Amino acid sequence: MTEHRQVAKVTISPTAEEEFEGLPRPIKRRVVRLFERLERWPAVSGAKPLSGNLAGCYRLRTGDYRVRFRIEGDRVIVEQIGHRDRFYED
């Protein structure tokens, strides 16, 4: 019996791509691992639903860094990547 894994397509917004490019190399590696986990949506542990004006979005964290994303069908759209100090500011 083979295990069937749902695979979501992870898309990174232009803003998140810019933010990713500015990350330190070790953090980039950790964030890429988060992207790989997101491909298995919805079987992703640690994803926290956000509230308020970010309702409908989720976040994953790795150390002091956060990845914010939303779900559209079988797509995971990464909207923001950043340090927790500035992550929730508009």
Number of C-alpha atoms within 10 A of each C-alpha: 3 4 5 6 10 12 16 20 18 20 16 18 14 12 12 20 15 13 15 20 11 13 16 9 11 8 17 14 12 15 22 12 12 17 19 15 18 24 20 17 20 15 13 13 11 11 18 13 15 15 10 6 7 13 10 12 18 19 18 22 19 15 10 11 18 21 23 23 27 18 16 10 8 14 16 21 20 24 20 21 26 21 16 15 10 10 15 12 6 4
